[in-house]
């Protein structure tokens, strides 16, 4: 039987490389009938099931593989990564933490463990895994990139910058490394990479589109830092155009979905209730101050931040009534049909999978503003904090940020303006009809009166004031959002009214905001 298993383990990669997933699945199943607990076979079977969208089988195989622990490190690490992809974060972390990474000499194990920790937002543990991986493969650019990304999230900016520099030296056309490097450190007139980035960009279509877009956004950031605002906007425009080519998009369906949500959710039914586990949702447009609010509140010793989880939308889409909702408008229409209490229960179960049974936990997924009323109905124990910002500042802050696979409306000034106006209609609807469940905070007020607003927020989530909330810059908790670099600084007011540096570029958006009464 041992020979059969060994032959199967050799044959499976060949089948997968040919794309014969069905054949691989049958081969793994045949071998597992003879050795149902074999960790490597179960890890392969879990991977195959995941790729074939058989979630239940993938979970069963991965959980079996993970039982091996440190006796079969590769199978355990692969199982941890698969469980994390399936959002079974508690089980993924348990599997990854069962590995004695200090003794591992297999790069695959360290890479898979690092990926699992990253998916679980355990960035310090991911950094540890990637640091060990780089020690095994010191010249590998991908290993260095993963380590640098983890170091950026954990606030080790100097080390991250050094490692990104090594990635760039090895792969000059790797735009994502240039962009991450530009975000970490502010350029100066005497210390910037403008000419180097322009030289790489001059290769044109010899580089993949996403790399060119990343380089353009990196160039814009460097030019912005040294006060060359018109050139910066031009560079972002190049990146935005490339993103529109890569991700063709019109905001019309999302705006229709927002208006459909308003029609479907007319008013509050649930009132707030206290419970042992108290989720706090921070909602806003991206780049509008939600991460700053999160850092202030999570500096309180009684508060834990989950970061941006997407757990609520996953809980909503898990409702059987949502079957067939393949576009934004249909999704919005079908939300009125769901058993909203069961949606809330699925969300609570997601918190348990992240290891949280009691206490105040923050979910700062910005796009939850789309579902604030649904959250209020599904989770009567939840608090919802809505962060606003001057739409002109929001517009430029969004336009200059490369989100890659999110916020496709952010790559066109007109689309940004239309989306902001629609978002405002929706949040005004939530605040009008769920006034007891929504706490609204403006970014400008938070900057101008940080302590007063922080005290108000702490009281709003039902806690006593703690001075640690004002020392949020010292908060060492990892941050994986676009604001990862800024939130480690004290509050600064230079971003208030920052749009004025780009006023003539923003004229189309300002006209739309003015017509809507937003400015």
ABEGO torsion letter per residue (X at the ends): XAAAAAAAAAAAAAAAAAGBAAAAAAAAAAAAAABAABAAAAAAAAAAAAAAGBAAAAAAAAAAAAAAEAABAAAAAAAAAAAAAAGBAAAAAAAAAABBAAABABAAAAAAAAAAAAAAGBAAAAAAAAAAAAAABAABAAAAAAAAAAAAAAGBAAAAAAAAAAAAAABAABAAAAAAAAAABBBBAABBAAAAAAAAAAAEAABBAAAAAAAAAAAAAAAAAAGBAAAAAAAAAAAAAAAAAABBBBAAAAAAAAAAAAAABABBABBBBBBABBBBBBBBBBGAGAAAAAAAAAABAABBBAEBAGAAAAAAAABAAABGBABAAAAAAAAAABBAAAAAAAAAAAAAAAGBABEBBBBABAAAAAAAAAAAAABAABBBBBBBBBAAAAAAAAAABBAGABGAAAABAAAAAAAAAAAAAAAAAAAAABAAABBBBBAAAAAABAAAAAAAAAAAAGBBBBAAAAAAAABABBBABAAAAAAABBBBAAABGAAAAAAAAAAAAAAAAAAAGAX
